Amino acid sequence: MLSISPRIAHTLMLPAMLALAACSQAQTPPGKDAAAPATAAARKGELPAVLKGIEKHGFEVVSEFDAPGGLRGFAGMVGGQQPAAAYVTADGKHVLVGSLFDAEGNEVAAETLEKLVAAPMSAKMWSKLEASAWVRDGKADAPRVVYTFSDANCPYCHKFWEAARPWVDAGKVQLRHIMVGVIREDSPAKAAAIMAARDPSAALLENEHQFDRGGIKPLPSISRDIAAKLDANQVLMVEMGFQGTPGILFQDAQGQVQRRAGLPQGNDLQAVLGPR
């Protein structure tokens, strides 16, 4: 995966959860509107003051739920991307962020997080991707849609494009390239040449077919409209948790949005693109 500039990458650095939870890496928080709306349960009464401490580490409360053992359970998300549960002790002085299991080894909050956090968050993410400025690669009626943040100069984006050909050519997958210009000086102008073309899909294919010979010719100037779309695409890329290209998003069998940073390897390519 190719990285974007240090200035942009810096916006992705979130505070560590320290000893609060065994969570995987958090991503850059999107705007407050990306969070699932708080339910009446979350609004009842005042939240325990101890939750203010973990808010500084990127935990955002979505809703309160019933928890065992005298604990108060709170469904939320870390960094605007990762569903997580927080459990406040009976004295209200301590909070644990992570997984709580029953005697049978079942995670207590799994279904609750799916319903209150993961599903609404995935729907919000997918809606933002659909509304972005993307270029279609494949049949319009393909049953599977995969979004990828792409730079016209990115060799790994090109390798992903090549690897996806059997699925795309068979009409099984439609790739939607959200063009960004982050790698080289002429990347924005090449992205603009694709996006501003009379047939953007054909221009995208031109860039890929000629990639080893320098790709598409960059535009000498970029219109305000295209510049605004490129800026919005780059902001969205960061919001979706990617530091570089390709950044790939797709829906799994349960309809939840999954992400891959960089070129999928081995069997993971089929997880992204579906059965061949």
VOPAGU-2260 file (C-alpha; in pm, 1 decimal, decimal comma):
REM VOPAGU-2260
SITE   aa  ch    i         X         Y         Z
SITE  MET   A    0       0,0       0,0       0,0
SITE  LEU   A    1     129,1     345,3     -85,8
SITE  SER   A    2     101,6     610,7     183,3
SITE  ILE   A    3     -18,3     965,6     156,9
SITE  SER   A    4     170,7    1266,7     283,8
SITE  PRO   A    5     273,0    1291,0     653,5
SITE  ARG   A    6      37,8    1585,9     698,2
SITE  ILE   A    7    -264,5    1377,2     602,6
SITE  ALA   A    8    -137,5    1066,4     777,1
SITE  HIS   A    9    -100,9    1262,5    1099,6
SITE  THR   A   10    -476,3    1316,2    1112,3
SITE  LEU   A   11    -518,3     939,9    1139,0
SITE  MET   A   12    -316,8     907,6    1459,6
SITE  LEU   A   13    -556,4     837,6    1747,2
SITE  PRO   A   14    -464,0     814,7    2113,1
SITE  ALA   A   15    -400,0     460,1    2228,0
SITE  MET   A   16    -659,6     298,8    2448,5
SITE  LEU   A   17    -376,5     231,0    2696,2
SITE  ALA   A   18    -486,6     -34,6    2941,5
SITE  LEU   A   19    -855,1      21,3    2886,2
SITE  ALA   A   20    -918,7    -253,4    2632,7
SITE  ALA   A   21    -775,3    -520,5    2409,9
SITE  CYS   A   22    -908,0    -350,8    2098,3
SITE  SER   A   23    -767,4    -358,3    1749,5
SITE  GLN   A   24    -625,1     -40,3    1598,0
SITE  ALA   A   25    -869,0     250,6    1590,7
SITE  GLN   A   26    -912,2     469,6    1288,7
SITE  THR   A   27    -964,8     838,2    1239,1
SITE  PRO   A   28   -1299,7     949,9    1382,9
SITE  PRO   A   29   -1548,6    1078,1    1129,1
SITE  GLY   A   30   -1784,1    1360,5    1212,5
SITE  LYS   A   31   -2032,3    1326,3    1491,4
SITE  ASP   A   32   -2305,7    1256,9    1237,8
SITE  ALA   A   33   -2146,5     917,8    1161,8
SITE  ALA   A   34   -2243,7     783,7    1501,4
SITE  ALA   A   35   -2566,9     593,5    1544,1
SITE  PRO   A   36   -2821,7     812,0    1718,4
SITE  ALA   A   37   -2840,6     765,7    2094,0
SITE  THR   A   38   -3149,5     582,4    2210,8
SITE  ALA   A   39   -3378,0     678,8    2496,0
SITE  ALA   A   40   -3183,1     438,6    2717,2
SITE  ALA   A   41   -2861,6     632,6    2655,3
SITE  ARG   A   42   -3034,8     959,5    2733,5
SITE  LYS   A   43   -3195,7     849,4    3057,6
SITE  GLY   A   44   -3029,2    1021,1    3347,1
SITE  GLU   A   45   -2670,7    1136,3    3347,7
SITE  LEU   A   46   -2394,2     916,1    3214,9
SITE  PRO   A   47   -2139,4     800,2    3472,4
SITE  ALA   A   48   -1862,6    1057,6    3506,2
SITE  VAL   A   49   -1599,5     787,8    3457,8
SITE  LEU   A   50   -1703,7     760,2    3090,7
SITE  LYS   A   51   -1566,5    1110,3    3032,6
SITE  GLY   A   52   -1220,2     967,9    3082,7
SITE  ILE   A   53   -1243,3     718,2    2798,1
SITE  GLU   A   54   -1406,1     971,7    2567,6
SITE  LYS   A   55   -1065,4    1138,6    2558,0
SITE  HIS   A   56    -930,4     813,5    2411,4
SITE  GLY   A   57   -1185,2     803,5    2129,7
SITE  PHE   A   58   -1471,8     606,7    2289,8
SITE  GLU   A   59   -1813,5     744,4    2196,6
SITE  VAL   A   60   -2124,8     622,3    2378,3
SITE  VAL   A   61   -2418,7     520,9    2160,9
SITE  SER   A   62   -2656,1     351,1    2405,1
SITE  GLU   A   63   -2678,1     191,6    2746,8
SITE  PHE   A   64   -2769,6    -177,4    2771,7
SITE  ASP   A   65   -2837,1    -427,3    3050,0
SITE  ALA   A   66   -2520,8    -593,6    3180,5
SITE  PRO   A   67   -2473,6    -870,6    3440,2
SITE  GLY   A   68   -2295,3    -867,3    3774,8
SITE  GLY   A   69   -2402,2    -520,3    3883,1
SITE  LEU   A   70   -2224,1    -360,4    3588,7
SITE  ARG   A   71   -2368,0     -89,4    3367,1
SITE  GLY   A   72   -2311,4    -164,2    2999,7
SITE  PHE   A   73   -2260,5      97,9    2731,8
SITE  ALA   A   74   -2247,2      24,1    2359,3
SITE  GLY   A   75   -2027,5     260,1    2165,6
SITE  MET   A   76   -1752,3     293,4    1913,2
SITE  VAL   A   77   -1381,1     362,9    1925,9
SITE  GLY   A   78   -1247,0     619,2    1684,2
SITE  GLY   A   79   -1578,5     634,2    1502,2
SITE  GLN   A   80   -1501,0     301,8    1334,2
SITE  GLN   A   81   -1485,2      10,5    1577,9
SITE  PRO   A   82   -1787,1    -107,6    1782,7
SITE  ALA   A   83   -1696,7    -165,9    2146,5
SITE  ALA   A   84   -1861,3    -221,7    2484,4
SITE  ALA   A   85   -1776,6     -36,2    2805,4
SITE  TYR   A   86   -1865,7    -169,7    3149,4
SITE  VAL   A   87   -1887,6      62,7    3448,7
SITE  THR   A   88   -1840,7     -89,5    3795,3
SITE  ALA   A   89   -2112,5     -65,8    4057,4
SITE  ASP   A   90   -1929,6     210,4    4244,3
SITE  GLY   A   91   -1911,8     415,8    3925,8
SITE  LYS   A   92   -1540,0     476,6    3970,3
SITE  HIS   A   93   -1395,2     237,0    3714,6
SITE  VAL   A   94   -1466,3     136,0    3354,8
SITE  LEU   A   95   -1347,6    -152,7    3142,2
SITE  VAL   A   96   -1359,5    -140,3    2761,4
SITE  GLY   A   97   -1356,2    -477,4    2590,4
SITE  SER   A   98   -1524,2    -817,1    2585,5
SITE  LEU   A   99   -1723,1    -976,8    2867,2
SITE  PHE   A  100   -1801,1   -1349,0    2844,2
SITE  ASP   A  101   -2053,8   -1571,3    3019,5
SITE  ALA   A  102   -1990,3   -1922,3    3154,8
SITE  GLU   A  103   -2052,5   -2076,0    2810,8
SITE  GLY   A  104   -1795,3   -1852,1    2647,0
SITE  ASN   A  105   -2049,2   -1628,1    2474,8
SITE  GLU   A  106   -1967,0   -1260,9    2444,1
SITE  VAL   A  107   -2234,7   -1077,9    2642,1
SITE  ALA   A  108   -2261,1    -768,9    2420,9
SITE  ALA   A  109   -2208,9    -924,7    2076,6
SITE  GLU   A  110   -2569,7    -904,2    1953,9
SITE  THR   A  111   -2621,0    -568,0    2121,3
SITE  LEU   A  112   -2319,5    -413,7    1948,2
SITE  GLU   A  113   -2432,7    -558,2    1617,2
SITE  LYS   A  114   -2779,5    -408,3    1650,8
SITE  LEU   A  115   -2702,1     -73,2    1812,0
SITE  VAL   A  116   -2363,8      12,7    1663,3
SITE  ALA   A  117   -2228,4    -206,7    1381,8
SITE  ALA   A  118   -2537,1    -217,4    1159,4
SITE  PRO   A  119   -2617,8     158,1    1172,1
SITE  MET   A  120   -2247,9     243,2    1131,9
SITE  SER   A  121   -2212,8      19,0     824,6
SITE  ALA   A  122   -2525,1     166,8     667,9
SITE  LYS   A  123   -2389,6     517,8     722,3
SITE  MET   A  124   -2051,5     428,4     574,5
SITE  TRP   A  125   -2203,9     262,5     266,1
SITE  SER   A  126   -2431,0     560,5     208,9
SITE  LYS   A  127   -2131,9     796,3     211,7
SITE  LEU   A  128   -1945,9     577,0     -34,5
SITE  GLU   A  129   -2245,9     568,2    -269,7
SITE  ALA   A  130   -2267,9     948,5    -260,4
SITE  SER   A  131   -1898,6    1002,5    -337,7
SITE  ALA   A  132   -1745,3    1082,5    -677,7
SITE  TRP   A  133   -1655,6     737,2    -811,8
SITE  VAL   A  134   -1577,9     589,0   -1151,7
SITE  ARG   A  135   -1744,0     262,8   -1252,1
SITE  ASP   A  136   -1538,0     -33,6   -1365,7
SITE  GLY   A  137   -1758,7    -325,0   -1469,7
SITE  LYS   A  138   -2123,0    -389,3   -1550,3
SITE  ALA   A  139   -2376,7    -156,2   -1392,7
SITE  ASP   A  140   -2593,0    -450,3   -1286,0
SITE  ALA   A  141   -2312,8    -658,8   -1133,7
SITE  PRO   A  142   -2444,9    -823,1    -814,9
SITE  ARG   A  143   -2142,9    -726,5    -603,2
SITE  VAL   A  144   -2006,7    -373,7    -556,8
SITE  VAL   A  145   -1657,9    -306,0    -424,1
SITE  TYR   A  146   -1529,4      44,9    -355,1
SITE  THR   A  147   -1161,1     124,8    -381,2
SITE  PHE   A  148    -976,9     449,4    -315,3
SITE  SER   A  149    -742,8     465,7    -614,2
SITE  ASP   A  150    -455,0     684,4    -728,5
SITE  ALA   A  151    -378,1     679,5   -1101,8
SITE  ASN   A  152      -6,2     639,8   -1019,5
SITE  CYS   A  153     -46,5     367,2    -755,4
SITE  PRO   A  154     113,0      35,6    -861,5
SITE  TYR   A  155     -81,5    -156,7    -597,0
SITE  CYS   A  156    -409,4      -7,4    -721,9
SITE  HIS   A  157    -309,7    -127,4   -1067,8
SITE  LYS   A  158    -229,5    -475,7    -935,6
SITE  PHE   A  159    -571,2    -488,2    -767,2
SITE  TRP   A  160    -732,9    -379,3   -1093,4
SITE  GLU   A  161    -550,4    -662,9   -1273,6
SITE  ALA   A  162    -635,8    -920,7   -1005,3
SITE  ALA   A  163   -1006,2    -829,0   -1022,4
SITE  ARG   A  164   -1036,8    -879,4   -1400,9
SITE  PRO   A  165   -1182,5   -1234,5   -1386,2
SITE  TRP   A  166   -1463,8   -1116,6   -1157,4
SITE  VAL   A  167   -1525,1    -787,9   -1340,3
SITE  ASP   A  168   -1510,3    -936,7   -1690,7
SITE  ALA   A  169   -1753,7   -1211,9   -1585,5
SITE  GLY   A  170   -2003,6    -949,6   -1470,7
SITE  LYS   A  171   -1987,7   -1062,4   -1108,3
SITE  VAL   A  172   -1825,9    -751,6    -960,3
SITE  GLN   A  173   -1845,0    -380,0   -1021,9
SITE  LEU   A  174   -1545,9    -185,4    -891,6
SITE  ARG   A  175   -1614,8     174,2    -800,1
SITE  HIS   A  176   -1290,3     370,8    -803,1
SITE  ILE   A  177   -1298,0     672,9    -571,8
SITE  MET   A  178   -1016,1     867,9    -731,4
SITE  VAL   A  179    -767,1    1056,7    -515,8
SITE  GLY   A  180    -440,7    1229,6    -599,6
SITE  VAL   A  181    -198,2    1163,9    -315,5
SITE  ILE   A  182     112,5     985,0    -441,2
SITE  ARG   A  183     288,4    1199,7    -700,1
SITE  GLU   A  184     277,5    1560,3    -805,7
SITE  ASP   A  185      76,5    1479,2   -1118,0
SITE  SER   A  186    -163,0    1236,5    -942,9
SITE  PRO   A  187    -442,4    1496,5    -902,4
SITE  ALA   A  188    -414,8    1595,9   -1268,1
SITE  LYS   A  189    -430,3    1231,9   -1380,1
SITE  ALA   A  190    -731,7    1170,6   -1155,1
SITE  ALA   A  191    -891,1    1481,1   -1304,4
SITE  ALA   A  192    -826,6    1350,4   -1655,9
SITE  ILE   A  193   -1023,7    1039,0   -1568,7
SITE  MET   A  194   -1304,5    1211,1   -1380,6
SITE  ALA   A  195   -1351,9    1493,6   -1633,6
SITE  ALA   A  196   -1347,4    1266,8   -1938,8
SITE  ARG   A  197   -1658,5    1229,0   -2154,4
SITE  ASP   A  198   -1649,1     860,5   -2058,8
SITE  PRO   A  199   -1473,2     830,7   -1720,2
SITE  SER   A  200   -1491,4     449,9   -1726,4
SITE  ALA   A  201   -1309,9     438,8   -2059,8
SITE  ALA   A  202   -1051,8     687,0   -1932,5
SITE  LEU   A  203    -992,5     469,2   -1627,2
SITE  LEU   A  204    -933,0     167,8   -1851,6
SITE  GLU   A  205    -697,0     375,5   -2064,9
SITE  ASN   A  206    -489,3     455,9   -1758,0
SITE  GLU   A  207    -476,0      91,4   -1650,3
SITE  HIS   A  208    -396,8     -50,4   -1994,9
SITE  GLN   A  209    -118,3     205,2   -2037,3
SITE  PHE   A  210      -0,6     198,8   -1677,3
SITE  ASP   A  211     345,9      58,0   -1754,2
SITE  ARG   A  212     393,7     332,8   -2013,9
SITE  GLY   A  213     300,1     617,2   -1780,3
SITE  GLY   A  214     -77,6     590,8   -1783,2
SITE  ILE   A  215    -321,1     859,7   -1883,6
SITE  LYS   A  216    -196,5    1205,8   -1973,3
SITE  PRO   A  217    -257,0    1450,5   -1686,1
SITE  LEU   A  218    -476,2    1753,8   -1747,1
SITE  PRO   A  219    -289,9    2085,3   -1772,5
SITE  SER   A  220    -538,7    2240,8   -1530,4
SITE  ILE   A  221    -806,9    2112,9   -1293,9
SITE  SER   A  222   -1152,0    2270,6   -1279,3
SITE  ARG   A  223   -1295,4    2387,6    -949,3
SITE  ASP   A  224   -1564,6    2122,1    -965,4
SITE  ILE   A  225   -1318,8    1835,9   -1010,9
SITE  ALA   A  226   -1080,7    1982,5    -750,8
SITE  ALA   A  227   -1366,0    1993,4    -498,5
SITE  LYS   A  228   -1455,1    1630,1    -573,0
SITE  LEU   A  229   -1092,4    1521,5    -532,2
SITE  ASP   A  230   -1068,3    1705,3    -202,0
SITE  ALA   A  231   -1391,3    1544,1     -82,2
SITE  ASN   A  232   -1266,8    1200,1    -188,1
SITE  GLN   A  233    -943,1    1245,9       4,7
SITE  VAL   A  234   -1129,7    1357,4     316,0
SITE  LEU   A  235   -1355,9    1052,9     283,0
SITE  MET   A  236   -1054,8     823,5     246,3
SITE  VAL   A  237    -912,2     950,0     573,8
SITE  GLU   A  238   -1254,0     929,7     739,1
SITE  MET   A  239   -1286,2     566,1     632,4
SITE  GLY   A  240    -956,9     492,0     806,2
SITE  PHE   A  241    -707,7     468,0     519,6
SITE  GLN   A  242    -362,0     620,9     511,0
SITE  GLY   A  243    -294,7     537,0     147,6
SITE  THR   A  244    -408,7     351,7    -161,2
SITE  PRO   A  245    -568,4     119,3    -239,4
SITE  GLY   A  246    -825,5     136,8      37,9
SITE  ILE   A  247   -1093,2    -122,7     -31,9
SITE  LEU   A  248   -1443,2    -153,5     114,0
SITE  PHE   A  249   -1708,2    -419,3      52,8
SITE  GLN   A  250   -2010,8    -574,4     221,5
SITE  ASP   A  251   -1982,3    -919,5     376,4
SITE  ALA   A  252   -2253,9   -1186,9     377,4
SITE  GLN   A  253   -2424,8   -1012,3     670,3
SITE  GLY   A  254   -2426,2    -678,6     492,5
SITE  GLN   A  255   -2160,0    -527,6     716,6
SITE  VAL   A  256   -1891,3    -308,3     561,6
SITE  GLN   A  257   -1544,6    -463,8     569,4
SITE  ARG   A  258   -1217,2    -289,7     487,0
SITE  ARG   A  259    -883,0    -388,3     342,5
SITE  ALA   A  260    -584,7    -155,3     342,3
SITE  GLY   A  261    -358,3    -240,9      51,5
SITE  LEU   A  262    -362,8    -521,7    -202,8
SITE  PRO   A  263    -556,2    -831,4     -81,7
SITE  GLN   A  264    -335,5   -1137,7     -73,2
SITE  GLY   A  265    -409,9   -1505,6    -142,8
SITE  ASN   A  266    -753,4   -1627,4     -39,4
SITE  ASP   A  267    -840,3   -1282,4      91,1
SITE  LEU   A  268    -896,3   -1169,2    -267,0
SITE  GLN   A  269   -1197,6   -1401,5    -284,6
SITE  ALA   A  270   -1325,3   -1265,5      47,1
SITE  VAL   A  271   -1327,3    -919,5    -112,4
SITE  LEU   A  272   -1457,7   -1010,2    -458,4
SITE  GLY   A  273   -1673,0   -1313,0    -377,5
SITE  PRO   A  274   -1676,0   -1658,8    -539,5
SITE  ARG   A  275   -1493,0   -1671,1    -870,9
